[in-house]
Amino acid sequence: MADSIVIIPTYNEKENIEGIIRKVFSLEKEFHILIVEDNSPDGTADIVKRLMKEFPGLLFIEERKGKLGLGTAYIHGFKWGMKNGYDYIFEMDADFSHNPDDLPRLYHACAEEGADVAVGSRYITGVNVVNWPMGRVLMSYFASKYVQFITGLKIKDTTAGFKCYTRKVLENIDLDNIRFTGYAFQIEMKFTASKMGFEIKEVPIIFTDRTRGESKMNMSIFKEAVFGVIKMKIRSFFKKYPKVK
């Protein structure tokens, strides 16, 4: 059995899902895939179920009743991955903005270099983003700087969503107490892991904006990240984080 599972949340990703699944399974290192599907009306689940017959024991799907948020999708996947015995649990988007070729590099950072969390970082070697308009690049970059300032996190890409967690991290974080559901979820998970003493390592990647399908980013998600970070920091003053190391 593979020691790694890649969690891919989906909602209306029929244009990308088959391609991303086949690409992951083409890698030299073996990764299994769990699709957390939020009842896409475009038939994404049907494509995944067809591919499950081609990749038995490698590809899995968990279907939910509706669009319940990115954070809850990943937490659902984390729990599934731990229950099924995986030691390395990955987050990855379905739209090729995260290059599957970088999965082995994230794995190596944890399995060989001793990191507890590996983050695919857009900003560790400058700004490595392709196909974004300049306004969005600047918004994302300065949002990460803002989060660094508020939280004290040392990593440069605080909002990154391409990550590898070791089993130990997810077993020790109280996943039911993670409050955010949108992109602020990514910040809260890194902040919590850091507070608990886990080592977070950034791995440089090139982020390419989706070319098919529609972005899930909206103003409410952005507001959650901006204002939620302040609330999270204030709560941390009154919360005791168990030190695992």
ZIJOCOR-V975651 format. One line per field, one symbol per residue. ss: DSSP state (@ for helix, = for strand, . for the rest). psi: psi as a letter, one per 40 degrees, with the letter a starting at -180 (. if undefined). burial: b if it has 24 or more other ideal C-beta (glycine too) atoms within 12 Angstrom, else e. A space follows every 10 residues. Layout:
# ZIJOCOR-V975651
ss->???
psi->???
burial->???
This chain:
# ZIJOCOR-V975651
ss->...======= ......@@@@ @@@@@..... .======... ...@@@@@@@ @@@@....== ===......@ @@@@@@@@@@ @@@....=== =........@ @@@@@@@@@@ @.....==== =.......== ...@@@@@@@ @@@@@@@@@@ @......... ..====@@@@ @@..@@@... ...@@@@@@@ @@@@@....= ====..==.. ........@@ @@@@@@@@@@ @@@@@@.... .....
psi->iiehhhhhii hgfdeddddd ddddeeidih hihhhhhffh eeeddddddd ddddghedhi hhhieageid dddddddddd dddeeidhhi hiieeedhhd eedddddddd ddeeidhhhh heedfahghh eiiddddddd dddddddddd deheidgdei ehihhidddd ddhgdeehdi dadedddddd dddddeeihh hhhhihhhii eiiiiehidd dddddddddd dddddddehh hhhd.
burial->ebebbbbbbb bbbbebbbbb bebbbebebe bbbbbbbbeb eeebbebbee bbeebeebbb bbbbeeeebb bbbbbbbbbb bbeeebbbbb bbbbbbbbbb bbbbbbbebb beeebbbbbb bbbbeebbbe eeeeeeeeeb bebbebbbeb bebebbbbbb bbbbbbbbbb bbbebeebbb bbbbbbbbbb bbbbbbebbb bbbbbbbbbb eebeebbeee beebbbebbe bbbeeeeeee eeeee
